[in-house]
Amino acid sequence: MKTRNKALLVLAVFALIATACSGTGTTTTAAQGTTTTAAAMPGDGITIGMAYDIGGRGDKSFNDSAAAGLDQAVTDFGVSTQELEPTSGGENREENLRTLAEAGTPLVFAIGFAFADGVGSTAPDFPGIDFAIVDDSSVVEPNVASLTFAEEQGSFLVGAAAALKSTTGKIGFVGGVEVDLIKKFEAGYEAGAKAVNPDIEITSQYLTQPPDFSGFGDPAKGKEAALAMYQQGADVVYHAAGGSGSGVFEAAKGYSDSNSTHVWAIGVDSDQYLTAGAELQPYILTSMMKRVNVAVYSTIKDFVEGNFTSGNHVFDLKVDGVGYATSGGFIDDIVPQLEDYKAKIISGEIVVPTTPGS
């Protein structure tokens, strides 16, 4: 019996060696006497680092969209992941980047423009590590890819939707933090609404000013700002406020319930109808789809295939990098009009501004 066990052990060792050399995995079922072999996935042995911004996984918006792209890459390519979230104030963004780089993760994502300084300081210290930053193109290094979006184009479309659905001729915009990036959302929303109704009234409010970035994670402030707009006659409010957006949805429901009416909210970054609670879904007209998941996934795909390139990569309507959601069916009747605007933007007939009032 001992000799037989020893022989089996030797066979097992040889099987492991063969598996390692061939890059395949082998599974044997003793009862059936069958062996199945699965080919190695292209991302085996590759770890992708991801440094989220405030809110992290579970914000049901910007960070979750990035996480969705990462999760899809795990499924399709077999990559491993190492993920870090910042403190509530985001003071340790650069520290998280360095932690991931020092761990040897060959590709590190920085999710958000607030990482710009950190990437600019960290990337030169780790020339053997590739970095990808979302929403910023200011860092010019040979190992840094910038993943940016035409937020103004997607916002134009939901602005048009807001104007087409408004019965009061008044709509609102809630921005998380007053920075140039979020102003692109406001500018597009304003332009789209005015393309439909030049006389429409638009009220805008930002929750915080830099360097205070808590406006992206304060639902109470989002609710307060949106509620004031509804009380002033707006019947559609669009938010570009990250985690604070849930407060905008709550305001839409609360105002509607209290006043025996129905007002709308518009989500951002992902299809927020799909992540909102059932009680809030009837108030989410649409969402501006900023497909961070597409950018993250395609960047990982390029990296795994050896095609990673530095520089700025823009995701616009032409490449389906931005768009609008139709979940709930609330805008089905105006989709033809929105698609007409979309075609005109893609063709260049409509050039969407990136600064409000222009």
FENJOUR-V118352 format. One record per residue. N is the residue number from 0. PSI is psi as a letter, one per 20 degrees, with the letter a starting at -180 (999 if undefined). Layout:
n/psi
N/PSI
N/PSI
This chain:
n/psi
0/g
1/h
2/g
3/g
4/h
5/g
6/g
7/h
8/g
9/g
10/h
11/g
12/g
13/h
14/g
15/g
16/g
17/h
18/g
19/h
20/h
21/i
22/k
23/r
24/p
25/p
26/p
27/p
28/o
29/g
30/h
31/i
32/k
33/q
34/p
35/q
36/p
37/p
38/q
39/q
40/q
41/h
42/j
43/p
44/i
45/p
46/p
47/p
48/p
49/p
50/o
51/r
52/a
53/p
54/h
55/a
56/p
57/j
58/i
59/k
60/d
61/g
62/h
63/h
64/g
65/g
66/h
67/h
68/h
69/g
70/h
71/h
72/h
73/g
74/g
75/h
76/i
77/j
78/q
79/r
80/q
81/o
82/p
83/q
84/q
85/r
86/r
87/h
88/i
89/j
90/h
91/k
92/g
93/h
94/g
95/g
96/g
97/h
98/g
99/g
100/g
101/h
102/i
103/j
104/p
105/i
106/p
107/p
108/p
109/o
110/n
111/q
112/h
113/i
114/i
115/g
116/g
117/g
118/g
119/h
120/h
121/g
122/g
123/h
124/i
125/m
126/i
127/i
128/p
129/q
130/q
131/p
132/p
133/p
134/k
135/p
136/j
137/i
138/o
139/n
140/q
141/i
142/k
143/p
144/p
145/p
146/o
147/r
148/q
149/m
150/h
151/h
152/g
153/h
154/h
155/g
156/g
157/h
158/g
159/g
160/g
161/g
162/h
163/h
164/i
165/p
166/i
167/i
168/j
169/p
170/r
171/r
172/p
173/o
174/q
175/g
176/p
177/n
178/r
179/h
180/g
181/h
182/h
183/h
184/g
185/g
186/g
187/g
188/g
189/g
190/g
191/g
192/g
193/h
194/h
195/g
196/n
197/h
198/j
199/q
200/p
201/p
202/p
203/q
204/p
205/q
206/h
207/r
208/q
209/q
210/j
211/o
212/j
213/i
214/i
215/i
216/k
217/n
218/h
219/g
220/h
221/g
222/g
223/g
224/g
225/g
226/h
227/h
228/g
229/h
230/h
231/j
232/i
233/q
234/j
235/p
236/p
237/p
238/q
239/m
240/j
241/c
242/i
243/i
244/h
245/h
246/h
247/g
248/g
249/h
250/g
251/g
252/g
253/g
254/g
255/g
256/g
257/h
258/j
259/l
260/a
261/o
262/r
263/q
264/q
265/p
266/a
267/q
268/g
269/r
270/n
271/i
272/h
273/h
274/i
275/q
276/q
277/h
278/i
279/h
280/h
281/i
282/j
283/n
284/g
285/a
286/q
287/o
288/o
289/o
290/m
291/h
292/h
293/g
294/g
295/g
296/g
297/h
298/g
299/g
300/g
301/g
302/g
303/h
304/j
305/k
306/j
307/p
308/q
309/a
310/a
311/p
312/o
313/p
314/o
315/a
316/h
317/h
318/j
319/k
320/h
321/r
322/b
323/q
324/q
325/j
326/q
327/h
328/j
329/i
330/j
331/h
332/i
333/j
334/g
335/h
336/h
337/h
338/h
339/g
340/g
341/g
342/h
343/h
344/g
345/h
346/i
347/i
348/h
349/p
350/o
351/p
352/q
353/i
354/p
355/q
356/j
357/999
